[in-house]
Amino acid sequence: MKNLSEHSIQPLLQARWSPYAFDSGKTVDAEDLSSLFEAARWAMSAYNDQPWRYIVANRKTDSVLWEKILASLVEGNRSWAQYAPVLALGLVSPEFEKTGKPNATAMHDLGAASAFLTIEATARGLAVHQMSGILPDVIRTTFPAAGSLQPVTALAIGYAGANGELDEDIAMRDKRDRIRKPLSEILIHSSL
Ligand SMILES: Cc1cc2nc3c(=O)[nH]c(=O)nc-3n(C[C@H](O)[C@H](O)[C@H](O)COP(=O)(O)O)c2cc1C
């Protein structure tokens, strides 16, 4: 797997990636896991509304909740995420807490919080693979506490590693080159 950066970036950002193969035998320490969500907590957000919410389960300590989150994923994601020792769901509160008006950047802010979480994970040797392939109706039924929150993503968290139980075609995905659009395409107007 190759990483080709056009310009230098911080090593932690360069090291982050989204593995399919998780080492299912390697559990995640509770203190590390708390720090991941603490990092998410300190993300910036519009009006400091902090619209992100998470449901998280460490299979080691709560396999029932972990199974519920696994059942909230589409089949294609379940096939590999079943080996992640920690699973989470990312939800947003779609209205500002203070005004009740729609928060147009709620999902953006969840993304920022999950990015913070992911970088904290990378610093601790952990990996995070986010998913949009979730079953929102199942999540709303399974977790009544989600109320009017909008389910947006799932997160598989654990240590990347060889996993002989993965189907060959899925395992191969971890060997693909990591490609990105060139800077010239994403900077649609620029005077760098
Ligand atoms: C919001 C979001 C949703 C994603 N949804 C899925 C998904 O449902 N299934 C999956 O296998 N990967 C999913 N991914 C992982 C992306 O495919 C991955 O981040 C992308 O290919 C870039 O690879 P990298 O994270 O290793 O740099 C998702 C990533 C993000 C950020």
Ligand as a Chemical Component Dictionary entry (heavy atoms), coordinates in Angstrom:
data_LIG
# 
_chem_comp.id                   LIG 
_chem_comp.type                 NON-POLYMER 
_chem_comp.pdbx_formal_charge   0 
_chem_comp.three_letter_code    LIG 
# 
loop_
_chem_comp_atom.comp_id 
_chem_comp_atom.atom_id 
_chem_comp_atom.alt_atom_id 
_chem_comp_atom.type_symbol 
_chem_comp_atom.charge 
_chem_comp_atom.model_Cartn_x 
_chem_comp_atom.model_Cartn_y 
_chem_comp_atom.model_Cartn_z 
_chem_comp_atom.pdbx_ordinal 
LIG C1  C1  C 0 -18.159 9.353 6.302 1  
LIG C2  C2  C 0 -17.465 8.120 5.787 2  
LIG C3  C3  C 0 -18.221 7.044 5.363 3  
LIG C4  C4  C 0 -17.603 5.870 4.935 4  
LIG N1  N1  N 0 -18.379 4.773 4.634 5  
LIG C5  C5  C 0 -17.767 3.581 4.406 6  
LIG C6  C6  C 0 -18.556 2.401 4.317 7  
LIG O1  O1  O 0 -19.797 2.400 4.483 8  
LIG N2  N2  N 0 -17.899 1.232 4.059 9  
LIG C7  C7  C 0 -16.535 1.170 3.897 10 
LIG O2  O2  O 0 -16.008 0.084 3.664 11 
LIG N3  N3  N 0 -15.768 2.283 4.019 12 
LIG C8  C8  C 0 -16.346 3.480 4.288 13 
LIG N4  N4  N 0 -15.577 4.615 4.476 14 
LIG C9  C9  C 0 -14.110 4.548 4.357 15 
LIG C10 C10 C 0 -13.620 5.232 3.084 16 
LIG O3  O3  O 0 -13.860 4.390 1.988 17 
LIG C11 C11 C 0 -12.123 5.589 3.238 18 
LIG O4  O4  O 0 -11.990 6.556 4.235 19 
LIG C12 C12 C 0 -11.543 6.110 1.926 20 
LIG O5  O5  O 0 -11.511 5.102 0.947 21 
LIG C13 C13 C 0 -10.138 6.659 2.081 22 
LIG O6  O6  O 0 -9.311  5.679 2.637 23 
LIG P1  P1  P 0 -8.444  5.991 3.934 24 
LIG O7  O7  O 0 -9.398  6.352 5.056 25 
LIG O8  O8  O 0 -7.710  4.706 4.245 26 
LIG O9  O9  O 0 -7.537  7.123 3.620 27 
LIG C14 C14 C 0 -16.178 5.802 4.883 28 
LIG C15 C15 C 0 -15.420 6.904 5.300 29 
LIG C16 C16 C 0 -16.055 8.044 5.761 30 
LIG C17 C17 C 0 -15.208 9.201 6.246 31 
# 
loop_
_chem_comp_bond.comp_id 
_chem_comp_bond.atom_id_1 
_chem_comp_bond.atom_id_2 
_chem_comp_bond.value_order 
_chem_comp_bond.pdbx_ordinal 
LIG C1  C2  SING 1  
LIG C2  C3  SING 2  
LIG C2  C16 DOUB 3  
LIG C3  C4  DOUB 4  
LIG C4  N1  SING 5  
LIG C4  C14 SING 6  
LIG N1  C5  DOUB 7  
LIG C5  C6  SING 8  
LIG C5  C8  SING 9  
LIG C6  O1  DOUB 10 
LIG C6  N2  SING 11 
LIG N2  C7  SING 12 
LIG C7  O2  DOUB 13 
LIG C7  N3  SING 14 
LIG N3  C8  DOUB 15 
LIG C8  N4  SING 16 
LIG N4  C9  SING 17 
LIG N4  C14 SING 18 
LIG C9  C10 SING 19 
LIG C10 O3  SING 20 
LIG C10 C11 SING 21 
LIG C11 O4  SING 22 
LIG C11 C12 SING 23 
LIG C12 O5  SING 24 
LIG C12 C13 SING 25 
LIG C13 O6  SING 26 
LIG O6  P1  SING 27 
LIG P1  O7  DOUB 28 
LIG P1  O8  SING 29 
LIG P1  O9  SING 30 
LIG C14 C15 DOUB 31 
LIG C15 C16 SING 32 
LIG C16 C17 SING 33 
# 
